[in-house]
Amino acid sequence: MKKLLAVFAHPDDEAFGPGGTLAKYAKEGVEIHLLCATRGERGQWEENSKFKIQNSKINQKLEIHNVREKELLRSADILGVKRVDFLDFIDGHLCNANYHVLTKKIIAKIKSFKPQVVMTLDRLGVSGHLDHIAVSMITTYSYLKTRDAYKLYYFCLSKQQRRLEGDDYFVYFPEGYSEDQITTRINYSEFFKIKSSAMYQHQSQLVDVKAILSYLIKIPKIDNFILQYHRKVSVKFPETDLFTGI
């Protein structure tokens, strides 16, 4: 059976990022597990979020990390992800002081699940978010220190996909990759509605959901990846399938 392990930093990384690709492979029968390093504790409430509105009506305190955990679980279910594991780190706190602990958890998952393909964000974290960068680096190290997976992919944006709004992001937003740097392109047109539905599960981040979707609807439905490492398989670029050679 084909297996894919996706490793991200926050709830919503899965849907805002390669959600179309995840939905495509789930539909094809690939068993997908997802590791999420944090529960998005630093995320900002969207004032029009139905969860915040409901919370105010019933006058009960609802912590955002609990909401975002549930949002990810609903999103993953829509995308067809079979299992989600939270690694219990705090949003914004991934650093040299704790990366060994995170590495140990990712290595343990790779060894127990034995995926052929591991997926994470590119080394610049797609958006430059430091948690994204940490998870990318640590996942890379974990792949290299195990022998179970055949391929390690970085989800990335092309230069053409990068929105100008990125210039106003809270940290430097990388400029994206040139076409010749991208090794693998997955067309998820058939699964755009599923991706959109998964994105809308992240109601606490509704401003981002609407902004990203308003852009995605205008451009080709292609997820771009860089095959950073591979072993035990022969590859030929460009690829249109993460499991080519397996």
C-alpha positions in Angstrom: 0.0 0.0 0.0 1.2 3.5 -0.8 1.8 5.7 2.2 2.5 9.4 2.6 3.5 11.3 5.7 2.9 15.1 5.7 4.7 17.2 8.4 3.6 20.7 9.1 3.9 23.4 11.8 0.4 24.6 12.3 -3.3 23.8 11.8 -4.2 25.2 8.3 -0.8 24.5 6.7 -2.3 21.3 5.2 -5.2 23.1 3.6 -3.6 26.4 2.7 -0.7 24.5 1.3 -0.8 21.2 -0.6 -4.4 20.4 0.3 -5.3 19.6 -3.3 -2.5 17.1 -3.6 -3.4 15.5 -0.3 -7.0 15.1 -1.5 -5.9 13.7 -4.8 -3.8 11.0 -3.3 -6.3 10.1 -0.6 -8.9 9.6 -3.4 -6.4 7.3 -5.1 -6.2 5.1 -2.0 -2.9 6.4 -0.5 -2.8 6.2 3.3 -2.0 9.6 4.5 -0.9 10.5 8.0 -0.2 14.1 9.2 2.0 15.4 11.9 1.3 18.9 13.2 4.0 20.3 15.5 1.8 22.9 17.2 -1.9 23.7 17.8 -1.6 27.2 16.4 -1.7 28.9 19.8 -0.5 32.2 18.4 -3.1 32.4 15.7 -5.4 35.4 15.8 -9.2 35.0 16.1 -11.2 36.1 13.1 -13.9 38.4 14.6 -16.6 37.0 12.3 -15.7 33.4 13.0 -18.8 31.4 13.8 -16.9 29.7 16.7 -16.1 33.0 18.3 -19.6 34.2 17.8 -21.0 31.0 19.3 -18.5 31.3 22.2 -19.6 34.8 23.0 -23.2 33.8 23.0 -22.8 31.0 25.4 -20.4 33.0 27.5 -17.8 30.3 27.8 -14.1 30.7 27.4 -12.8 28.8 24.4 -9.0 28.7 23.9 -7.9 29.2 20.3 -5.6 26.2 20.4 -8.6 23.9 21.2 -10.6 25.4 18.3 -7.7 25.2 15.9 -7.1 21.5 16.8 -10.7 20.7 15.9 -10.5 22.8 12.7 -7.5 20.7 11.6 -9.2 17.4 12.4 -12.3 18.5 10.3 -10.1 19.7 7.5 -8.0 16.5 7.5 -11.2 14.4 7.4 -12.4 16.3 4.3 -9.0 15.9 2.6 -9.0 12.2 3.3 -6.2 12.1 5.8 -6.4 8.9 7.8 -4.6 10.0 10.9 -3.5 13.3 12.6 -0.9 13.4 15.4 -0.2 16.6 17.3 3.4 16.8 18.6 2.6 19.1 21.5 4.9 22.0 20.8 3.8 25.7 21.2 3.2 27.9 18.2 6.2 30.3 17.8 8.5 28.3 20.1 10.2 26.0 17.7 13.9 26.6 18.2 17.3 25.0 18.9 16.3 24.4 22.5 13.7 21.8 21.6 14.4 20.6 18.0 16.0 17.4 19.3 12.7 16.4 20.9 10.7 17.2 17.8 13.2 15.3 15.7 12.8 12.2 17.9 9.0 12.3 17.5 9.3 12.6 13.7 11.8 9.8 13.4 9.7 7.6 15.5 6.7 8.2 13.2 8.7 7.5 10.1 9.9 4.2 11.5 6.5 3.1 12.7 4.4 4.3 9.7 7.1 3.5 7.0 5.8 5.9 4.4 7.3 5.8 0.9 6.9 9.6 0.6 7.5 12.3 3.2 6.2 15.8 2.5 6.9 19.1 4.3 7.3 22.8 3.4 10.4 24.1 1.6 13.5 25.3 3.6 12.3 28.9 3.5 9.0 27.8 5.0 7.0 29.0 1.9 6.0 32.2 3.7 9.2 32.7 5.7 7.5 31.8 9.0 10.2 30.6 11.4 8.1 27.7 12.6 7.7 26.5 9.0 11.4 26.7 8.5 12.2 24.8 11.7 9.8 22.0 10.7 11.2 21.8 7.2 14.8 21.5 8.5 13.9 19.0 11.3 11.8 16.9 8.9 14.8 16.8 6.5 17.1 15.7 9.2 14.6 13.0 10.3 14.3 11.7 6.7 18.1 11.5 6.4 18.5 9.7 9.7 16.0 7.0 8.7 16.0 4.6 5.8 12.2 3.8 5.5 11.0 6.6 3.1 12.1 6.7 -0.5 11.4 10.4 -1.3 11.4 13.7 0.6 9.4 16.5 -1.1 9.2 20.2 -0.3 6.0 22.0 -1.1 6.8 25.3 -2.6 5.5 28.3 -4.5 6.7 29.3 -7.9 7.6 32.9 -8.6 4.4 33.2 -10.5 2.3 31.9 -7.6 3.7 34.3 -5.0 1.1 37.0 -4.3 2.2 40.6 -4.0 0.4 40.7 -0.6 3.4 38.7 0.7 5.4 41.9 0.7 3.3 43.0 3.7 3.6 39.7 5.6 5.0 40.0 9.1 8.4 38.5 8.2 10.2 38.4 4.9 8.1 36.5 2.4 10.5 34.5 0.1 10.2 35.3 -3.6 9.3 31.8 -4.8 11.1 29.4 -7.1 11.9 29.5 -10.8 10.3 26.9 -13.0 13.6 25.1 -13.5 14.0 24.6 -9.7 10.6 22.9 -9.4 10.9 19.1 -10.0 7.3 18.0 -9.6 3.9 19.5 -10.4 0.6 18.0 -9.3 -2.6 19.1 -11.0 -5.4 19.2 -8.4 -8.1 20.8 -10.5 -10.5 17.9 -9.9 -10.0 18.4 -6.1 -10.2 22.2 -5.8 -13.7 22.1 -4.2 -12.4 19.6 -1.6 -9.4 21.8 -0.9 -11.7 24.9 -0.6 -14.0 23.0 1.8 -11.0 22.0 3.9 -9.8 25.6 4.0 -13.2 26.8 5.2 -12.9 24.5 8.2 -10.3 26.9 9.6 -13.0 29.5 10.5 -10.7 31.1 13.2 -8.5 32.1 10.3 -11.3 33.3 8.0 -9.5 36.4 6.8 -6.6 34.3 5.4 -9.0 31.7 4.0 -10.9 34.3 2.0 -7.8 36.1 0.8 -6.0 32.9 -0.3 -9.0 31.5 -2.0 -9.8 34.7 -3.9 -6.3 34.4 -5.4 -6.3 30.6 -6.0 -9.5 30.7 -7.9 -7.8 32.8 -10.6 -4.7 30.7 -11.2 -4.0 27.2 -12.5 -4.6 24.5 -9.9 -1.1 23.2 -9.6 0.8 22.3 -6.5 4.6 22.7 -6.9 7.2 20.5 -5.2 10.9 20.1 -5.1 12.2 16.5 -4.7 14.9 17.3 -2.3 16.1 13.7 -1.6 15.4 10.3 -3.0 16.8 6.7 -2.7 16.1 3.2 -3.9 14.1 4.7 -6.8 15.0 6.1 -10.2 13.6 9.5 -11.1 13.2 11.5 -14.2 12.2 15.2 -14.2 9.8 16.8 -14.5 7.4 14.6 -12.5 3.7 14.7 -12.3 3.4 12.0 -9.5 4.9 12.0 -6.1 5.0 8.2 -6.3 6.9 7.9 -9.6 9.4 5.1 -9.4 7.8 3.5 -6.3 
